[in-house]
Amino acid sequence: MCAPLQYLELFQSGTVQCAFEEGYLGIQWYDSTTIGTPPIITFVKSVKGGSGYLSRDYDVYPNGSLIITNVTLHHERIFSVSFAASEDEPIKDWIIQVKSKVIKRCEDQPNVCLFVNNQLSSINCVVENVRPNVSLAWYQRISNHDQLLTAWSNVTASQGNTFTSLASLQLARELPLLSVFVCKVEDNKWLFNEDEAVAILEGQDVDPKDNPVKQYFEVNSEMTLSCNEGNVVIWKRSLDVDGQTEVILISINNLKNSVNQTYNQDYRLGSNGSLILHRPKWHHAESPNPPYIIIEGCTPPQSCVLEVKQEGNITCSVLGIRPEVELMWKSQYDKNDFSMSGQEVKANEREGSFDVFLSGNFKFGANFADEITLECLVVGSNADLFHMSTKVKLIPKFEESSDSEKEVPTVFLIVTILALVIIVTIAVLLVLFKVVRRKPRKQEGHNAEEAAPMMNFQIDDTERFIQESKTSYAVLYDAVQPIPYIKDRLFCVNRIYVEGGMEKLDDMKTLNLNWKPVESHNEILKQYYWMATMNTLTKKVLIQISHKFLVKICFKMQSFLLTTRSFCLPKNIAPQAHRLRLTGFNDSARDQYIYKAVAGNDRESAEVIKRKLQQNPVLGDLCQVPLFFVMFAHMTHESKELQTFKSVTSFFRYMISCFHSHSRNKIKDVNIQRKNEELERRHNELNKVAFEALSGDKQDIQWGSEILQKRLGEDFYDLYNHIGILVEEEVLENVPQSVVHMQYTKKVRFYHKLFCEWYAAHYIASVLSETNNISNSEREYEDMDKLLSNMDPFDLQYVYRFACGLNKSASDKIIRYLQESVKDQRFAALCFLEQVEQTDDITDAIKQMVSKPVKISADDSNLLQRSTLQILEFATKMQVPISCVHLNKSCDQFDKASFVLKSGLMLPKLLTVEKILIEIAQNGREPRTLGKDELTQIFNLGMDSQQLKELSFDGCLLPIPFPVDTIPAHMKSKEVKVTWRRYGYRLNLRSGDWKVDDPNTVSRLCSEMIEIRNEHSYLLQKCTIELLHNASKCNVSISDLWLINSFRTTDGVYIILRSKLRLACPSSVEKLWIQEDKNEITETSCLEIMKFVQQSKQIKELVFYRCLVPRFISPESIPTTMTSGSKKVSWNPKQQYYNLNVNSGRWFNQRSEKEMTDEEYADITSR
């Protein structure tokens, strides 16, 4: 419950983490392990106490974690906690070693450390691992002198007889705009090249956009921004509209040696603190935010389709752009078909940038029946700066003509109305005359009811359709028979009906799919008023009865797409499309059915049935079919002594025997009973019929009643039809040779396809058991293939499983055949389990299967995935430990309840798994990033297993640093190992840092080309930088590091990428490539890059690739370390290598070893 070693930060509030489940009796914390020491804080029955609590030095969280108000070196000791869950349970103790740590906030800054006062309480200065020890002191630099400050200091001995010195300065609450603090070494200064460190503290947050002063500049001409003279000057620039800033230059003039620190090589310091931009380019302008053109009504970056009226207005905009641009609507259609008019541009200035809006009126031609594409694009003088455009498809949806358009001349209207009145009057008189003539006379002895009309002709067609449908439905569903062989146990549909799961996609325009449950079919068919008054069940029947009516009339203008692969939707589906999905007969629906239909709302009885289902793990997949789940549930309720089944064969055999025994029990005639017993055993012909049906090309499992009766025999046919294995029904068919084409014919089928598979399996088992074992495996496979060539195991898996369970000899042959044809052991393993009779034997077989990693691959067929899931479900229900489950690119959706495979299948709860490896498929050019919500769901799903030891990720990008709030507390307490196989890292669950766990993986990655491309995402670049940092720490050689169009500038210590990430020079890099396509790298930048690479102890070569460098580099400025040994500086502008002569500063051809001529350089620069 408590980690034995925990680190806390000095001079901050700290927490000694524990994770006790709430509801416990009490805990007591001690700052010693000595017996008799009073507790510093108690928390008993939710009441806090103790000396530490009263002094407010300590507090405690509800989960038992200890809060230390202000951590000092006094708290670097052993703490202990006593925990009592209840009065009846024994007290448990935990020992925790607490150590302090200093957070180094600025160790990567070269000369000056800049702090922004975001509620800092102190700044710390530390020198580690020196001998002899040194003393540190803090000073404040004011004008030309330093003022000593009161600071807390400490010297501790480290391993190896070295010392670590610390000086901590407590900061005042209110400070001036800028303060300069200096940490100095007081003694033994000879140990250091620099005996002081400078820290600048901003006492106030300053936004560069506050009170802006406009200044225009000329491209490629020097620009100077003046500043009032001061001892300390900091230049910043705004990065975006969110207030983020970047420090570009710091100057301190009151030091004994003035410091000018530049963070962006585009800028330099002028006199009196002014800022000089040497050759300003357009990239010093400001890009829009967001970086695309917005069209009203669309959600970028998805393709946009809008349904519009014949006439309307459309608007596009670009926000936060500088300089101001112009927008234009563009279309390529004939003016007679489509026109745009009244285009109006409006620009609003906002904090130095512009929001530009363009609106226009469109109009479709009267006969236009197509869709058109409009493009909003940047035009005008600044169009070359921002190459942006956004397209939208407009689909016209014309409305009915207005009343004004239907106006007709008044005279014509009056004439028409009079004519209609005359016609109606004549028609009414004729009808009355005929009715009077046909009215029957009263006759004696006649029943008045016989003279009444059989149908009420006053009901319109719609109401009559509804009434007749309801009547037919009531007859069909007023006596539902859940178990076919129990015909005297009937149910009304309202008693057993369970609403199936259906969800609708709430918003197609968002990136995250938001599925919401469909509460009623009214949500789908609400536009049809005659559906609104019906209950859900009636609507379902109506949908089936009136399918043609709905599709041909109501939904005539709609397109429908039915798919079982929701991950593979056509890309051209418009965002306005409506999507529905079935969630299946899940655990919730099963529980509801058991409680409502079987147990009669009796909770206890329902739990008994659910336990029986749990005790039969082999039925898990079979009971996903609602029909068989319902049968099993009712059979369990009827028979309290229902056995536990070892295989699906044993369950089906038991179920068939129930069909026959229930029928026999109702027959009192002994002779008929014996006859039926004989017919029960003699089903060879039915076996053959079933096999022929399933092995045919079309799998036709429906026969004419007379044909099948003649083939099986009348007695056999009547018996199997009576008990429910066969079902007769009348089917409306087209009979072309008859006078009446549409006729009802009597057809017969199996109650369910699985019954057909059961009897077909009998035929296969019989044929294979009668054939002798063939020593020649190829001959055996050929004979098996002739028999089973049309029996696809992916579609008919239960035929094979039943056949294996029915006959041992047949089982051996089938398993060998499957191993050869399916090329996978998992389905063959399921067939093998059908022959295992003892529970212990099944457990042993399952243990053997899951003792090795169980892999579920995206390339696996649906059959193999289902087989694997069944094996995992067996193991879970039998409490067999699963060594590892490897989701090999087969899962990229993580539901709250389960891992969802791309095939749509869902993993069972992995309650006994020890390791989960999730390998994510790459969708585009770089690995997919797992977000915070997905990681939370993965962790929660993994922690369903009490035996989980490791959770591993591969093929994806994870956050750096990792958000520790996504990690469950009990996962931390169990110290579950979380690894990132892509980089060979292991996660520190407390800090969120990634540490190297597998140096071999780091070595392998660094032996290949490592790239940092400009098009790489921010996270991918960050991951690469972290890899380089870890490789340096592990002293792993980095063969090639290639910066492809990602280099922005360098200060000689760090390379700043265009993403604004900082790259420290890896100490083990051997070759650095700087690729800047057709861009120029100045002499200053070249020299700074040389200074950068000289930090590597293993550097061999620096290559400038596909870029322009100076013709001459001053040899006096080249770092001395680059002139010694075998280090080399190369330039490859285009299929030609040049080496830099460090003595002369000139380039020499690598092949001819001749100096580059002016003509060669001019030719290169002109390309």
N, C-alpha and C positions, 0 to 999 in steps of 0.2 A: 504493500500500500504506500510506502515511502521509499524513495530512492536513497541508498546508503550514503552517497556523496553528492553534495549540492553546492553550487557556487552562487554567491550574492555580491552585488556591486556595492562598493564602499560609498557611504554618505548618501545613500538612497534608501527608500523603503524597499524591503525585500521580503520574499515569501519562501518559507521552507515547505515545499510542495508535498502533500499527501492526498490520497483519494479514498476516503472512507465513505461508504454508502450512507446517505442521510437516513435518519430514523434510529441511529444508535443511541445507547444509554448515555455515554459520556467519554471524554478524553482528558488527559492531564499531560502537560508539557513540562519538561525539566531541562535546565541548562547544564546538567551534570549527570553522570551515571552512578554517583555515590549514593548508597542506600541511606535513606533518612533525610535526603535533601528535599526541602519543600518545593512544590511545583511553582513555576513562574506564572502559569495561567491554567485555569480549569474551564471545562465546558461540559457541564453535567445537566442533562434534561433541559437543554437549550438555555441554561443560565451560565453566564460567564463570571469568573472570579479569579483570585490570586493576586499576588503583589505586583507582578508585571502588568496585569490588566489595570489595576488601580492606578499605577504610575504612568499608564498610557505608553509604556515602552513596548508592549506586546498586545496583539489581538489575535483572533482566530476566525477562520472562515467556516461556514457550515459543513464543508467537506473535511474539516479537521486540519487544514493547512495553517501553519503558524506565520503570523505577520510580525516582522520586526520593523518598528517605526523608522529607525535610522540605523543603518548597518555601519558598525565600526570594527576595528581590529579586535575589540573585546568579544565580538560574536564569533570569531574564528575559533570554534571549539566543537565539542561533541554535545549534541542535543539528543534527548530521548523522549518518546511519547508512549503513554499507556492507553490502550483502547479497550473499551468494554461494549460489545454489541448489545447485550441484554444482561439482566440480573442472573440469568441461568447459565450463561456462557462464560468460559474462562477469560481472564484479561490477557491481552496480547501486547507485546512491547516491540518497538522499533528503535534502532539506533541510527542517528544521522550525523555524519561529519560535515560541518559547514565551513567553507573556505571563502575568503573574500577575493574579489578581483577588481582590477582597475580598467575601466573602459577607455581605450585609447581612441580619442575622437579624431585625431588629426595626424596620425602617424605617416600617412602617405603624401603629405605636403612637403615640398622640398625646402623652402626657406621660411615661409610665413604661414601661420595657421590662422584662418579666419573663422570666427564664430558669429552666428546670428543669435541674438538674445531671445531664444524661444523658451523662456522660463528655465534657463540654466541656473543651477544653484552653486556649482563649483566647476573649476577647470583643474586638471591634474597634469603633472609633469613627472615622467618616470624614466629612469635609466636602469636597464636590466643587465644582469650577468657581467659585472665588472669587478676587477680586483686591482688595487685596493678599493675600499668603499669610498664613495663621494657623498658630499652634502649638497642639497639643492635648496634654492631660495627664490621667492617670487618678488619682482620689482615692478613698479609702474613707471613708465617712461613719460616724463613731462618736460617739454621743451628740450633743454640740453643736459638734463640730469635724470638719474634714476632714484626713485624713492622706494626704500625697503618696505615690504608689506608683511603683515602677520599671516603666516600660513602654517598648516599642519604638515609635519614631515616625519618620515620614518625610514629606517634602513633595516632590511631583513636579509638573513643569510639564505643563499640558494644552494642547490646541489652543485658539487664540483668546487666548493670553497670560493664561490663568487657571491656578489652582493647585488641586491636590488634596492634602489633608492626611490622614494616617492615624496613629492611635495604637492599638497592640495590646497588651492586657494578658494576660500568661500567668497562669493560675489555679492555685492550690494544689490538691493532690489532695483534701485534707480541709478542708471549710469548715463553719461553723456552719449552723444551720437556715436563717437568713435573713441575707444580707449586702447592703449598699447600696453601690454603686459610682457615682461621678459622673465623667463626662467633661467637662472644662472647656476653654473657649477662653482661652488665656493672653494673647493680644494682639489688637489690632484688634477689640475686643469690640463696637465701635459698628456693626459689620456685621450683628449678630444681634439679633433680638427676645429670644431666649432664648439665653444664652451657656453653658448647661450642659444635659447630658442625664443622666437617672438610670436606672440598671439595677439591678434586684433579682435576686439569684441565690438560688434554693433549693438549699441544699447537700444536702438529702435529699429523696427522693420521699415525699410525705405523702399517704396515702389518707384522704379525709374519712370513710370508713366505719370507720376504726380507732378502737376505744374509743368508740362512739357514746353520746351522752347523749340519752335520749328526752325530747321536749318536745311536748306537744299544743297545738293552737291552735284558736281558734274562727273559723269562716268569717266574713269581712268585718269582723273585729276586729283591731286592730293587734297584731302579734306581735314580741317582742324576744328575740333570742338574745344572751346576754351573753358577754363575752370578757375575760380578764385584760388589764389595761392594758399596752401596749407601744408602743415607738416606731414599729415597722413591723407592720402588721396586714394579712393577706391572707385574705379569705373566699372559699371555694370550695364548690361543690356537686357531688355525684355525678350523672353523667348516666345511667349504666346499670350492669349487673352486671359489665361487663368492666373496671371500674376507671377509665374515662374521667371526667375532671373538667372543670368550667368555672369560671374565675375570674369572680367577680361583683363584687368590690370590693377595692380596694387603698388603704390609708391610710398615709402617712408623716408623722410629726409632728416629726421632728428636722431638717427642712430649714429654710432661711431663710424660705421660704414653704411652709407645709404643703400637701401634695398629697393630695386625695381623688379617686381615679379609679373611676368606676362603670361597669361593663360590662353591667349589667342593670337597667333602670329600675324593676323591681318592688321593688328593695331600695335602702336608704339607710343611711348610717352614723350611729350614735347616739353617746352619750357613752361614754368609756373603751373605744372600739373595738367596741362592740356593734353588731349587725346588726338593722335594723328592716325588717319586711315590713308595708307599710301596710295593705293589704286583702287578706289571703291568700285565694286561690280554691282550688277543688278541683284545678286543673291543677298545683298545687304538690305534689300526690301523685305516685305513681310508677306508670307504665304497665307492664303485664306484658312480659316478654321470654321467648319471642317474643310478638308482639302479637295472639295468637289463642288460642282454647281448643284443647287437644290431645286427640285421641281415640286411645287405645292401639290400635295396629294400622294406623293411617292415616298418610299422609304429606301434610300440608297444603302448599300451598293447593289441591291437586287434589281433585276430588270423590271421595268415599270410598264403596266398596261392600265389605262383608264377608260372606263365607259363614260361617254359624254353625250350631251344633247346635240341637236343639230347646230345650235349656236351657243357660244359661251366665252368665258374668259380663262386664260391660263397664265400662271406666273412662275418665273424662275428667279433665283437669287444666288449671290455669292457673298459670304460674310467675312469680315475681318481681313480685307485685302489691302495692300499698299504696294504701288500707287493705284489710284482709281482706274478702273477699267470700264469698258462698254460691253453690253450684252446684246445678242441678236437672236431672234427666232428664225429658224431656217427649215424649209420644206421643199420637196422636189416635185410637187404635184401641180397639175394644170389648174389655172385660176378658175376655170369653169367648175371644177370638181371640189376645190378647197381653196379658201383664201384666209389670209391673216391681215388684220388691219388694226390701226390704233395702237401700235407698239409704243409704249411709254416707259422711259428709263427714269428711275429715281435713285439717288445716292444719298446716304446718311453718313456723316463723319462721326466716328466713335473712337476717341482716345488715339488719334493719329492714324487710324485705319478707316476703311470705308465698307459699308454694307450697300451693295448694289442690287436693285430690284428691277426686273423687266416684266411688264404685263402686256398682254395683247389679246385681241378679240379674234376668234376663229369662226368660220362658217362652212358647213358642208353643203355641197350641191344637192338638189332635191332628189336626184337619182343615184347618189353616191352610195355604194353598198360594200365598200372595202374598208380596210383599216389604213391609217396613215402614220408615218413616223415623223415626229418633230424633233429638232435638235436645237438646244440652247447652247451657244458658244460665245467665247470671249473674242471680241473684235476691236479694231481701233489701233491707236499708236502703241499701246502696251500689250498687244496680243502676243508678241514674241516672248514675253516674260512668263506668261501663264498659258500653257497649251491645255486648255480644259474645255470639255463639252459633255453634255448629258443628253441622252435621248429618251423619248417617251412615245409609246404607241397609243393612239387615240382610236377607240372603237365607237362609231356613231350608233346611238340608240334613239331612233326617231319616235316621237310620240304621235298619238292620234291627232288628226287635224283639229284645230280649235273650232269653236262654234262660229267664229267670224268667217272661217274659211268655208264653212258649209252653208253659208247664207244663200238662199235662192230668192228669186223674185216673189213678192208677196202674192201676186195674182196666181202664180203657178202653185204656190203652197195652198191657197184657199181651194182651188179646183181639186187638187189631190185629196184633201181631207174630205170634201163632199163626196167624191167618188168612192172612197173607202167606206164611208158611212152607209151609202146605198148598197154596196156589195155585202157588207156585214148584215144589214137588215134582211136582205133577200135570203142569205144563207141561214139565218136563224129561223125564218118562216118555213123554209124547206125541211129543216131538221125536225121542227115541231110537228109538221104535217106527217112525216114518216113515222115518228114515234107514236102518234095517235093511231095510225093505221095498223102498226105492228103490236099494239098493246094487247096482251092475251086476255081472253074472257075468263071469268071465274068459272071453274069447273068443280063439281062436287067430288070429294075424295082426293083431291090433289093437295099435297103439302105445300104450304106457302113458302117454306124454306127452299124447295126445289126450284121455285121460280126466281129466287134471288140470284143476282149475278155472282159468279165464282170469284171475280177479282174486282176491286174497287178502282174503276177507271179514273176517278178523280185524283188519285195519287199520281204525281208526276214521275217521270222516269227515274230521277235520282233517288227519290224516297222509296220507290218500289225496289230499286236495286239494293238499297241499304237493308230494307226489310227482309227481302228474300235471302240476302247474304247472312243476316243475323240468324234467320231460321235454320239455314243449312249448317251454320257454325254451331248452333246450340245442339243440334242432333249429333254432330261429330264429336264434340268436346264436353258433353255432359256425362260421358262414361269413359274416362281414360283408363287404360289398363297398363300400369307401370311394369308388372311382371306378366309376360304374355301367357304363361301356362296357368295363371290363377285368374280365371275368367269371372269368378264370383267376387273378386275384390276390385271394385271399380271406384274411381274418384272423379269428382267434378274438377274441371280444370282450374277453377279459382282456388281450390285447396292446395294444389301441387305446383301451381305456376310460380316460377322464379324469374324475375326480370333479368334477361341476359345483359352483359356488359357492352355498352357502346359509348364511344367518345367522339367528340368533334374537335377539330383544330380551331382554337379560339381566334388566333390572329396569324395569318400567313405572312404578314409583312415583317415580323420580327425574326431575328436570327435564331432565338431559342424557341423551339416548338412548345406551345402551351396547349396541352390536351385537356379538355374539360368534359365531364360526364354528360351524356344526353339524358335528361330526366324523363323525357317523353317523346314519342314519335311526332307529337304536335310540332316540335321544333323543326322537323324535316318537312312535314306536309301541312304546315299551318296556313298556307295560302289557299288551301282548298276547303271551303267552308263546310262541305258535306262530311269532311273527316273530323271536324272539330268536336262533334258531340259523341264520338265513339270511344270506347275504352281501347287500351293498347292492343289487347288480344284480337279484338274484332278488326282493327286496322291491319294487323299482320295477315289475317286471312284474306281481307279485301285486297291487300297488295298482291297476294298470290293469285286470287281469282281474276283481278282486273289488271294484270300485268300489261296486257296489250293495250288496255284503255289508258293506263298511266303513261306508258312510253310513247304511244302513237298520238295521244291527244294532249294530256296535261304537260308532259315534258318534251313536247315535240321539238322545241328549239334548244334543248339541252344536250350536252355530251356526257356520257358516263364511262368511267374507267374502273374496272375491278382488277385488283392485284393482290397477290399474297406476299409481295416483296416491297414493303413500304419504304425500304432504303433505296429502291431503284426506280424512282418516279421519272417520267420524261421531263427533260429540262425546259420544254417549251410550254409547260403548264403556267397559265397566268396567275399572278398573285391573288386574283379575285376568286379562284377556284375554291369550292367547298370540299373539305376532306373529312371523311368519317372512317372509323376503324372499330372492329369488334375486339373486345378484350378477352373473349373466351369464357369457358365454364371454369372459372378460377376457384381458388380455395374459399373465397367469400361466398360465391354462388352455391358451392357444394354444402357449406355449413348451413346456409339459409334453407336449402332444400331439405336437408336432414331434419332440421328443427321444425320446419313448417309442415312438410308433407309426410315424413316418416314417423317422427317422434311425437307428432301432435302437440307441438310447443312444450314438450317435456325436456328440460335442460339435461337432466340426468341420463335419460335414454339416448339423447343425442350424443352425449359424451361417450357413452358405451359404443355406439356405432362408429364414431370417429376413432376411438382407440383400436377397434377391430381393423379399420382401414390402415392405421399406422402399423399394426402387427402383420400386415400383408404387403411388404414393400414391392413384391413382384407385380402387384396390381396397379402401381402408381401410374404407369403409362396407359394401361388399359382403361383405367377409370377416368382418364381425360375425355373419353368418349361419354357424353352425358347418358346415353342409353344404358351402358354397362355400369356406370356409377349408380344410376337409379336402381338397376336390378340388384347390384351388390348391397346397397343400403337397405332395400326392402327385404332381401333374403336374410341379411344379418338381423334385422328387427324381428323377422318371423321365427328364426332359429337361433336361440340363445347359445346353443352349443356349436355354432359354426366354427369349423376348423381353421387353422392357419395354413395358408397354401404356400407351397414351396416353389411353384412355377405357374405360369399362365396356363399350361396344359392341364395341371391338376385342377385349377379353378374352372376351366371350361368343361372338363370332364364332369366335375361336380354339378355344374349348372345344367348340363344336358341330362344328367341323371335326375335332377329335380323336375325337369320338364316331364319326363316319363313317369316317375314315381307318383307325382301329383295326379297325373291322369289315371294311373292304375288304381290309386286309392279310392277313386270315385266309382269304380266298376265293381259290382258285387258278383257278377258271373265269373267263376273261376276259369272257365274255358276261354272266355274273352281275354282275361288277364294273361293267361299263358300264351295266347296268340299274339297279344301285344308285346310281351317280353321277347318273343321270337322275332317280331318285326323290329324291335328296338336294336337287336344285335345284327340283324341282316340288312345292312344299309350299303352293301357293296355297289349297287347300281347308282345310288345317290352320290356315293363317293366319286364315281366315274363322271356323273353328270356335272358335279361341282368342278372337278379338275378340268374337264373339257371347256367349261365356261370361262374359267380363269386363265387358261393357257391359250385361249383364242386371241385373235388380233384385237378384237374390240371389247373383250371381257363382258359379253352379254349374259347377265345373270337374271334374266327374266324369260319365262317360257309361256307358251300357250297352255292353258289348263288341260285340255284334252290330250295334247301331245305328251306332256309330262306324266299325266295319269296313266296313259297307256304304257309308258316306259317303266315306271316304277311299280305299277300294279295298283289296283283300286284300293285295296285294304291299306297298303303302305301309305299311299297318297292321302287317304282320308285321315289316318292316324297322325301323320306329321303335320297335316293342316289343322287338325283339331287341337293338338297340344301347343301350336304356335311357332314351330320351327319354320314351317312354310306358311305363307300368307297369300290368300286370294284377294284380288281386287279387280274392279271393272275399269277398263282404260278406254278412252275415246280415241279411235284410230281412223286413219284414212284408208278405205278399202276401194281402190280404183275400179276393180272388176265388178263391183256390186252396183246395183241401181242406186242405193243410198250410199254415198261415198263415206260419210262420217257415221261410224257405228261403234257401239260399246262392245268390247270383247273381254272375256275373262282371262286375266293373266295371273301367273303365280310367280312368287319370288321368295327368297329367304328373308326371314325377319330382319336380318342385318347381314351385311357383306361378310362379317367375321364368321357367321355360321357357315357360309359357303367356303371360307378358307379352312374351317375346321374339318369339313368332310373331304375337301380336296387334299388336305394333309394326310388323311387316312389312306387315300388312294396312293399317294407318293410313298408313304411308309410301307404299305403293303408291297408295292412293286420293288422297292429297294431291298426289303428284307428277304424277298424270294430269290433275288439274284445273288450268285456266289461272289465272294470277295475275289477281286482280280489283282493279281500281284503286279501287273503292269499298270502304273499310276496314270500313264497317258491314255490307255484304253479305258480305264475307269472314268476318267474325266470326260472323254468323248461320249460314253454311254450316259453319264449324268447330264451332260449338256443337251443331249437329244431330248431327255425327259423334261428338263427344267429351263430350256433356252428361252421360253416365253414367260417364265415365272420370275418377273423382276423382283429381286429381294427389296429394292427400295420402295416398291409399292405393296408387296405382299409379304412383309416380314413375318407375319404370324403364321403363314403357311409353313415356312421353314421351322419356326420355333415349335409349332404344334407337331410337325412330323418328327422332330428330334425328341420331343417328349413322349411320343407314342411308341417309338421303337428304338432300342439301343443300337442295333445293327445299322439301321437307316441313319441314325444320328451321326455315327462315325463317318459315314460316306458324305453326308451333307456338310459336315464341318470341314472335311478336306476339300470339298468342292468350293465352299465359300471362301476358304483361305486362298484358293487359287484364283477365283473369279472376282471377288470383292477387293482383294489385296489389302485386307485390314483384319486385325485380330478381334476388334471390339464386338462386331456383330456375331462373329463366330463364337465369342465368349458367351454372349447371351443365349445362343443356341445350346452351348455346352451346359449352361445352368439348368436347362429343361430336364436334363438327365439326372441331376443331383437330387437325392431323395431326403437326406438328413440335413437338418438346420446347421449342424456343425460343419458338414461338408460344404454347404453353401458359403458359410462365413469364411472358411479357409480359402475357398476359391476367390471370393471377393477380396480378401486380404492380399492374395497374390497379385490380383489385378491392380490394386491401388497402392501397392508398396513402391511402385515406380511412378514417376511423373505421368499424370493423365493429361494428354494434350487434346485440346479442341481447336482445330484449325479452320480458318475461313474457307479453305478449299475442300473441307470434308463435306460429303453429301449429307442431306437431311437425315438419312437413315443412320449414318455413322454418328452424327451429333446426338440423335435421339438415343442411340445405343449407349453412348458415353454418359449421357445424363441419367439414364436408368441405372447404370453401374454406380454412379456417384450417389444416387438416391438409395440404392441398396446399402451402400457402405454407411451412409448417414444414419439410416434407420436401424442398422445392426450395430451402431456405435463402433465401427471399424475406422481407425485412423487413416486419413488420406494423406499420403506423403506430400503431394504437390498437384495443383491444378494449374495448367498452363493454357491461358486463353491466347492462342496464337493468331492475332489479327482478326479474331472472330467476334469481338465484342467492342463496340464503341458507344454503347448507351448504358447508363447505369441508373436503373429505376430505384425508387426507395425500397422496393420489396426484393429486388433480385438483379443479377447481371442479365442483360438482354442481349442475345446473340443477333448477328445480322440476319440470320435466317428467320428471326421472330421467336425462336425458342427461348425459354427462360431457364436459367440454372436453378436447381433446387437449393434450399438453404444448406450451405456447406458447414454443418455443425461440428464436423470432426476433421476438417482440413488443417494441415500444419503449415503449408506454404501456398500462396497464391501468386502466380506470375502473370501480369497483364501486359501483353505486347500489343501496342496500338499500331494500326496500319497508317502509312503516310498518305495523306490525301493529295497534297500538292508538292511543291518544291522543297518543303521543309517539314519536319515532324509536327504532328498535331500537338497543341498545348492543352493540357488538362487544367481546367479552371478550378476555382476554390470550391464551388458547389459540387462538382463531380468528385473531387477528392474527398469531401466530407461524406458523400454517399458511399464511395468505395471503402473508406475506413469503417463506416458503420456496418456495411455488409460483411467485411472481413472479420469484424469483431463478433459476429454471430457465432463464430467458432471459439469455443473455450480452449482449443488446442492450437490456435494460430501462433506461430513463432516468427514467420517472415512474410512480408508483403513486398513484392518486387515489381518495378515498372521497367519497360523497355520500349524503344522506338518512339518515345514521346518527349515533350519538353515539360519540365516541372518548374515551379516558382523558385527563384533564388533571391533572397533567402526564403525558406519555406514558411508559410503562415501556420504557426504553432496552434492557433485557435481552432484550426480544422481537425486537430488530432484529439480523439476522445481521451478523457482522463484515465480510464481503465486501460487504454492502449499504452499510455506512458508508464503506468504502474507495472504492467506486465513486461515492459521493455521489449515490445514487438520490434523486430528488426525490419526497417524500411530501407530498401536498396533501389538504386537507379542504375540498372545494368548498362545503359548506354554509355555512361561515363565511369562506371566502377565505383560509385559513391554509396555511402551509407548516411542516413539522416540522423542527426542528433535531435531526438524528440523534444528536448528541453529548450534548446536555443534556436532550432530551425536551420542550423548550418549543415552543409553537406561536407563530409569528410571522405578521403580516399579509403575505400575498403578493399579494392582489388587493383594493386599497382600494375598487374599485367595488362588490364584493360587500358589504363592510362598509357602504358608503353606502346601498346598496339595502335592506339589512336594517334599518338605522337610520331610514330614511325611513318605515317601517311601524311599527305599534304593537308594542312589545317588552313581553312579559308575563313576570312571575315569579309563577307560581301556587303556592299551598301544596301542591297535589296533584302538582306536577311532581316528578320524581325529583331526588335530590341531585345527580346528574351533570348533568342538564339545567339546573338552577339555576346550577350552577358554570360551565357553558358560556355561559350568558347573561351572568353577571357578567364572564367573560373577554371576551366580545364588547363589553360596555360599556367595559371598561378599554382595550381596543384602539382603540375608536372615539374615546375621549378622547385617546389618544396620537397618533392620526392627525388630530385636530381635526375629526372627522366629526360633524356635527350629529345629535343624537338627538331626533326630533320628539316622541315620547310614550313614557314609561316607566311601566308600570302594575304596581303591586304588589297582587296580588289575594289577599287573606286570608293573605298570607305575611309581613306585617310583624309583628315581635315587639316590638322596642324600638329606641331609638337613643340615642347619647351626643352627638349633634351633629356627630360626625365620620364615624361609620359607622352604617349601619342593620343591625341584627342580625335576620336572618330567623328564622322558626320552625324552620328546618332547622339553625340555629346558624351558617350561613354569614354572612360579613360583606360588606356592600356599600358600597364607597366611592362618594362622589358623583361621577358622571361630569361632567367639566368642560364637556361640550358638550350636556348635556341641556336641552331647552327646556321640557318640561312633565312634571311628576311627578304620578301618580295614586296615592293611598293608598286602597285599597278594603278595608274591614273590615266584612263583612256583619253589621249589627245590633250591632257591638261598640263600646264607648266608648273614645275616645282622650282622655286627660287633657290639661289645659292644659300641664302640663310636657312631655308628649310632643309636643304641637303646636308648642311653642316650639323643642324640640330638632330637630324635622323642618324647621322654618324655618331653623335654623342649618345643618342638613345641606344644604339646597338652595342656600343662598347661596354654597356653594363652586363652583357652576356659573357659568361666565362668560356662558352663554347662557340662563339660566333666565328664563322668561316667566310661568309660572303653576304654582302648587301647588294640587292639587285633592284634597279629602277627599270620598270617594264612598261612599254607602250605609253610613255609620257615624254615630256620635254624637260631637259635639264640644261643648266648653263654650259656654254662652250668651254668655259674655263672656271675652275674652282681654286681659290687662293690656297696654296699649299701650307702657308703659315697658319691658317685657320683649321686645318684638318686635325682632329684629335690624334695625339701621339700614339694612342693604343691602336689606331687603325693603320698606322704606318709600320707597325712591328709584326713580326711573324708572318704567317701565311694568310692573313686576312685580306679580303679582296672586295673592291667596289666595282660593280658592273652596271652597264646600261644597255638595254635591248629595246631600241625604239621600234624596230620593225625588221624581224628576221635577220638581224645583224647585231652581234655582240661587240661591245667596247669595254675595255678595262681602264679604270682610272689610275694614272701614274701619280701616286701620292706625293712624289717629290716635285713634280712639275705642275700638278693640278690639271693635266690635259688627258684627253681620251685617246686610247690606242686600240686599233682594230685587233680583235682577239685572234684572228687567223693570221693576218699578214704582219701583225705587231708593228704596224705603221701608225703614226700619229694621224688623227682625224684632221682632214683639211677643211678649210672654210667652205669649199664647195659642197663637201659631204654634209656638213652641218646645215648649210642653207637648204639643201635638198630635203633633209629630214624635217626641218621646221616648216617647209612649204607644203608638206603633205597633209 
